[in-house]
Every structure is written in C-alpha cells, then in structure tokens.
Amino acid sequence: MLHGYGLYQEEHEAFRRTVRAVIEKELLPFAREWEAREEFPRELYPRFGELGFLGLKYPEVYGGSAAGELYEAVLLEELGRCGSGGVSAGLAAQFTIATGPIHLFGTDAQKRRFLAPAIRGEKIGALGITEPDAGSDVAGLRTTAVRDGEHYVVNGSKIYITNGVRADFVVLAVKTDPAAGHRGLSMLLLEKGTPGFSVGRKLQKLGWRASDTAELFFEDCRVPAENLLGQEGQGFYQIMGNFQWERLSLALGALGAIEDMLEQSMAYVKQRRAFGQSLSGFQVVRHKLAELFTEFECARQLTYHALRLHVGGQYAVAQTSMAKKVATETCCRVADACLQLHGGAGYMMEYDIQRHWRDARLGPIGGGTSEVMNEIIAKQLGL
Amino acid sequence: MKILVTAKRVEDPESKIKVKPDGSGIVQEGLKYKINPFDEIGVEEGLRLAAKHGGEVVVVSIGGKEVQEQLRHALAMGAHRAVWVNHTGTLDQLALAGLLQKVAEKEKPDMVILGKQSIDDDQNQVGQYLAEFLGWSQATFASKVESLESEQEKNKVPALQVGADGKTVRVVREVDNGLATLECALPAVVTTDLRLNLPRYASLPGIMKAKSKPIEELTPEKLGVDVTPKIQVLKMSSPPPRKAGIKVPDVATLVDKLRNEAKAV
C-alpha cells in the first residue's frame, strides 16, 4: 500500500512500523475478547504511555516527545487497523480530545496535574460536551457552573462520553453565564471523586463495543475555581479549536479502517471460489474493488490535504470538516461493499468485516454529524 | 565491550512468496522486507550486553542501498553506528562470511552476534564460516534458560554471560536433546536462536536519533574480498503442495499405518 504523498518522511514510516508491530503483538490478538467483554484493560493506557504514544505532540517538560501531529496522525491511522474501533476510540480519546484542550489552554500547574499523568497513562481523561438536549449546538448546553467563593458549583448532566466510566478527570463544558449564549461557555477540569459527581450507566452501543461510553451527572458538584481552563466565557472558542484535531483524527482513523477492510476483502475474493473460479476473476468484483480503491484514494487525498494545512498552522475549518465527512462516509460505504463482497461470511461474527461495518457507522455521527459538517462548510462559504 | 551485530534484509515472513515461472528466483514486486528476525534478536542481545557492561554496538549489513533501511532499524533500536557493505548482486555464504571477517578485523569487536540463519534461504552457515575465518571460538544457537515471560526478560537482562574478567562468555545453546552450556574465550562468534530474547520496538526517540547516527560505507573492493560466487543457483521451485491428511479410527490403525505405510516406526 502506498504511503507518504510527500507528507510523511522516512522517520514517520519507521514509526509506523513500530506502531504496527505493537498493534499486531499487543492489541490484535486480544481485540475480539475485549469486544465481547465490552471493555479493554486499563493497563493499555500506561503501556501506551510507556511507548510514548500518548504524548507525541506535547512538550517534553510534561513527558511528551514534541514529535508533532504527523506522528500522531500515523498512530491514528494504524489504530484504525487494531481490530476494535472501541479500543482505538478509548485510546485516541486520551491523546486527542481529552488532553488537547489542556495542552492548548491550560496553565503550567494544570498541565502538571492533568496533562503529565495522562501522557504517562496513569490518569484516564474524557471530554464532556454532549448533553441529552445539546451536542454540536454547544450554545444550547444546559449544564451550569455558578461561582461561589473559591469554587464553581456544577449542576447538569452529560451523555455519550467516551472513557466516561473510567475517567480520572473530565474536561467539562459548562455554562458560567447561562444568559450569554455561546459567550457564556467555559471549560472546567473535573476530577473523579469530587462530591456531587456521579457516573450513570455504561451505555451499550451498535459498534465501538470495547470503548466505555457513559452518562455523567453533576449535583451541586463543587469544582475548585483554579480548575477553570483559560478564562470564563472562552469555552466556545476552546471547543471549536479542539474540534479540528478531533475531526482530523476521526478522518485518519477511518483511512486506517478502510485500508484494513480493503486488504481483508482482496484476500477474501482471491481465495473464495464460485462457479469454478475465484471471485476476483469476475469483472463485477474487480470493478467493485477498483471503485472502492478509487474512493479510498479520494478520501485520503482530501484528508491529507486538510492535515497538511493543519500542521502548517492554518485554521482550515472547511477542509477539515470536508475531510471528516468524506473519510467517515467513505468508510461506511466501503464497509458495506466489503461486507457484500464477503457474501454470507460477511454476515457472520467470525469474520472481522461485520465489526468494521458496525464501527464505521459512528464516523458520520461522532465529533459532529455529517449534517453539522455541511453547516460548517456552508458557513465558511459565506452562506 | 564492543559488539558487532548483523542486520540482513530479508523478505517479510508475512509476505506471500512466489517463485518466478522460469525458476530464476522469486517474484519481488509487492514484497515487503524487514530485518532478519534472528538478527534482530542478535541486535537486542548486543544492546543488552552493552547496557550492562558498557561499550558500543556496531551493526553491519551487506547489500544495495536498500539495506540502509535495516541498518536504520537497528540504529533506532539503539545500536551506536552502522557499517554498510555496498554490493548489489548475488553473494554466497562464503562471500558473506569473507566480508564479515574483514569488517570484524577492522572493527576488532569482543563479540560478533549473528542470527543462526536468515529466514530467506535458511542456510545456517555464515556464523560458523566466520568463526573459522577469524580463528575465534564459536557458540551457535544461543538460547535462554528462563522463559520469555520471566522477570529476567522483562528487565532486559542479557542471556549471554560475560565472565568477571571480561575474557570469556558463557552461552546456553539449544541442541537436539535440550540445552548445552559452553564457555568460550573472547573474542567469539555467537549465533542466536529464537528463544534468546524478545527484541524491543524501535522507539520514537530512537527513530529520531537514528537519523543522525553515522553509516560508514564500504565495498568488497575496499575490503579486499573476492565475492565471485562459488555456488550457482540452477533453479528455484515451490515445495509441492501438502497433501490433505486422513483420519484414523483408532490407535491400532495409526500404529499400523505408521509402521507399514509411512515406515516411520
């Protein structure tokens, strides 16, 4: 499979070989078991920390390697091939959405308390934005935080929070000024064990089975005022800023998953025989695969374009939103087509393609739906 | 101490190997390559010995410029510098051992660690030739007493034990009827078996550092080695496909078949 496109250098490919070796030895053999258990071992966080995978873009002073986002992009692509969308999501949430805002907007003291142990994998992080009545419509969030002396008193709830059950801290979006719309949003760092903070049920999902997805409740939950991220009222911009990497990460993970599915399907159609020949001998199958590889290439080019702009320091909102939408939707179409190529076997739990098919469906929903992406793109067009 | 290790470029064992229709070699298009897994074990053991006793690990590979990929891999694992013997074209085991002999004479290591064989043509000869050419002691098929799940392995304790005076090495070898222990005078040639250690991953800092580590380029001419092959490969062919097995109803039938059909007992 071709890589690079003038984007990745030799050392990125060397890092890819290391990541692939880790995934093949330490994740793939256990992925099915974790999917069935709907949980993966907590020890994977310190293991990934030890390997340096949780701090690739963070400064060395907090235990990161400051290697840059392209290395993280390689890791995200390869995690798309780890045999479980849930494992990929649970680990990626740690180094993309949960720690990203602390790195971008936190004080040195906050980084030492939250970012450094998260880079080591000792503390698990989650990002808490979505609520029962608001998700992408962040201005409509209802969880409030009212200042009372040296604390904020938080009331409300969150839902669909990746890593929520096991999280040692949650980067929480709250309304500090409920009357002020999106200007009334702030971000708080909330620690597990804070009185008034409780975790509801672990939610059951169509895909991403091995990841932990939770409902969180806050009842007069007192969070120290020093845990405010940045300034009051900056939450909206902080959330929007962090969305870029989250969306690119979803697009990159989709690319890895697509590559994995296409490799599996290529192997299957060469080996499976019908009407006296390999499936790959049928023009309809060859053309289908040719189309799927072409779609894959389109999704990859757009994603790499957005990634190149992003790592070049541009705030490429339109391209990132386009890439997220195209890559995740392509992933769904490829999953469906690859399942079809597998015929009856594709519907069986013993083949991995059904798992990809279920996992892929989250792509056009999580991190902002395709419809929300279209709204963002339209706004960027001045409509 | 100074340790010379090898990093041969071989076909990835996960790749599907096909023989060319004319039998002149294997189809190389679409193949992936990696460091010979036995050599990787050798690099790991060298790194552990250098970490314990201090010193330097020098990695050598022979081939066209593509073998630099395997040298960089060993450098990313932690080897200190690399020697690349630039040569394209066929090399037989005698030529390889001859080139390694000259590199060893130039580098003067305390130990050369090689894979017991490379997984491409599985010859298992180069280490033995090399020891003979150098006139050094040799210990082939180095293995480990402890399991690969042991604490020693987790703590990356080297399996090869260098004597307190630094003049000998104790090597546990895998032999047909178990394990044998040899004590060799240094310098020595050691070849690695599969159960010696679990090689580390190339870490990101290691990958970054490897970029600036030196690779010295040599050639057979510079080393003064005549590499004209003494072995000629006439034809390659795939092994015959394995026949399907049969099920036998009971032990008596099995013994009967083993005795009278397979003539194995």
Interface residues (C-beta under 8 A of the other chain):
Chain A: E10 E11 A14 F15 R17 T18 A21 V22 L51 G52 L56 S65 A67 Y71
Chain B: R72 H73 A76 Y201 A202 S203 L204 P205 I207 M208 A210 K211
